[in-house]
Amino acid sequence: MKIAFINHPTHHFPPVKGGSAAIWINEMAGRLAKRHHVFVYGRKNKGQLSQETQQGVKIVRVSPRFDEFIIQGLNFLARGIKKAFGSEINPFLGWYYYRWYYYLIYILQIAFKIRQERVDLIHIHNFIQFVPIIRRLNTGVPIVFHAHGVWLTKLDPARVVMSLKQVDLILGVSDYITNSIKQAYPEFSDRCFTLYNGVNADLFSPKGREALAAAKKRASLDGHKVILYAGNLSPEKGVHVLIEAFGQVAEKLPETKLVIIGPDWGILPMETNRDGDDLEVDRLKSDYPKRLKSLAAKVKGRVEFIDILPQAELACFYNSSEVFVYPSIWKEAFGLPMAEAMACERPVIGTKVGGIPEVIKDKETGLLVTPNDVEALSSAIYFLLTEPSEAGRLGKNGREMVRKNFSWEKIADDLVALYNKVG
């Protein structure tokens, strides 16, 4: 089978610099290439080849420069509006983002290149906007749409239906995502299936502790009990709640330190069906990184921010921590960093939102708390730091769950079985 994966226009491949879709493609492409012809289509950055083959995977890159010129222009207009009227909203970018001509030149180039290869199946991640162009230029080829988030259920239903009619298989990264799509678009329920994200349990494992000394030295962690967060520094992730909760823990346990790893990628432009969670995120998004630094300053040097890291180095930081916390306050699709930390036998704390309870089984493989609850999160962190035997039990159970349910080998087998339904 000739399989084409389409990466995000904003994500690197390779090297992978974060993003669950890029990580998924990177892990899956190499495994499927042992049995199939695999092509990955994505963005071309300065110094990268337009085409190359790595580990049996043919990588094809195209430039998104023209599309990003348009986005820069829309952002320029938005800054002018903000300066003139004080508005924090970019109506132009929100309007542009959710239409089929978003990154039009990027996806047109890819659609033509896929057509030349005469592939047997096309797998699109997150960007439902790409479906009409791909279908128009590749008639008769099965299309798989893979939802890594809740956006599909929050867009204009008429435009979504137009695209879903042209899709043969719809994948969600958790039952929460899959069921939300079925509920919003019941006419497509028979095309919807769950395919969990995976974790490299060899890379993310307790064996990584041999590199602890280097990780601790880099982050000035020697002599500290480390509470760790990894993920985007955007308001829906609830990092502000974590810093406030850590402030309470730090008063009781002066040897603790909070390490926050991740990029300030902000949030996507909004032109969606709104609900309370969205409005809460909107309220928080203005100068969010500045707000985090301000909260951290109150704990007097006990919070450290680190930018996005390569996966191997990130594994070292998981292993240098006593507790991993993922304090999301909205409809999280899966929460890949939690599963990575669990694979390293770290006790994890998550919130009772979205697909997180499918990853963390409360009091079995980790702890779940109410989102946006500083007191509950603080108590959970304190409990795991002061009850090492319980933390160890949860960590071991967590790794076993990852090995059983979220190994890439299992995900690859499940994916091929799904492909056979439409291929």
Stockholm file with secondary structure:
# STOCKHOLM 1.0

chainA/1-423         MKIAFINHPTHHFPPVKGGSAAIWINEMAGRLAKRHHVFVYGRKNKGQLSQETQQGVKIVRVSPRFDEFIIQGLNFLARGIKKAFGSEINPFLGWYYYRWYYYLIYILQIAFKIRQERVDLIHIHNFIQFVPIIRRLNTGVPIVFHAHGVWLTKLDPARVVMSLKQVDLILGVSDYITNSIKQAYPEFSDRCFTLYNGVNADLFSPKGREALAAAKKRASLDGHKVILYAGNLSPEKGVHVLIEAFGQVAEKLPETKLVIIGPDWGILPMETNRDGDDLEVDRLKSDYPKRLKSLAAKVKGRVEFIDILPQAELACFYNSSEVFVYPSIWKEAFGLPMAEAMACERPVIGTKVGGIPEVIKDKETGLLVTPNDVEALSSAIYFLLTEPSEAGRLGKNGREMVRKNFSWEKIADDLVALYNKVG
#=GR chainA/1-423 SS CEEEEECCTTSCSSSCCSCHHHHHHHHHHHHHTTTSEEEEEEECCTTCCSEEEETTEEEEEECCHHHHHHHHHHHHHHHHHHHHHCCCCCHHHHHHHTSTTTTHHHHHHHHHHHHHHTCSEEEEESCGGGHHHHHHHSTTSCEEEEECSSGGGGSCHHHHHHHHTTCSEEEESSHHHHHHHHHHCGGGGGGEEECCCCBCTTTSSGGGGGGHHHHHHHTTCTTCEEEEEESCCSGGGCHHHHHHHHHHHHHHCTTEEEEEECCCCCCCCCCSCCCHHHHHHHHHCTTHHHHHHHHHHTTSSCEEEECCCCHHHHHHHHHTCSEEECCCCSCCSCCHHHHHHHHTTCCEEEESSTTHHHHCCBTTTBEEECTTCHHHHHHHHHHHHHCHHHHHHHHHHHHHHHHHHSBHHHHHHHHHHHHHHHC
#=GC SS_cons         CEEEEECCTTSCSSSCCSCHHHHHHHHHHHHHTTTSEEEEEEECCTTCCSEEEETTEEEEEECCHHHHHHHHHHHHHHHHHHHHHCCCCCHHHHHHHTSTTTTHHHHHHHHHHHHHHTCSEEEEESCGGGHHHHHHHSTTSCEEEEECSSGGGGSCHHHHHHHHTTCSEEEESSHHHHHHHHHHCGGGGGGEEECCCCBCTTTSSGGGGGGHHHHHHHTTCTTCEEEEEESCCSGGGCHHHHHHHHHHHHHHCTTEEEEEECCCCCCCCCCSCCCHHHHHHHHHCTTHHHHHHHHHHTTSSCEEEECCCCHHHHHHHHHTCSEEECCCCSCCSCCHHHHHHHHTTCCEEEESSTTHHHHCCBTTTBEEECTTCHHHHHHHHHHHHHCHHHHHHHHHHHHHHHHHHSBHHHHHHHHHHHHHHHC
//
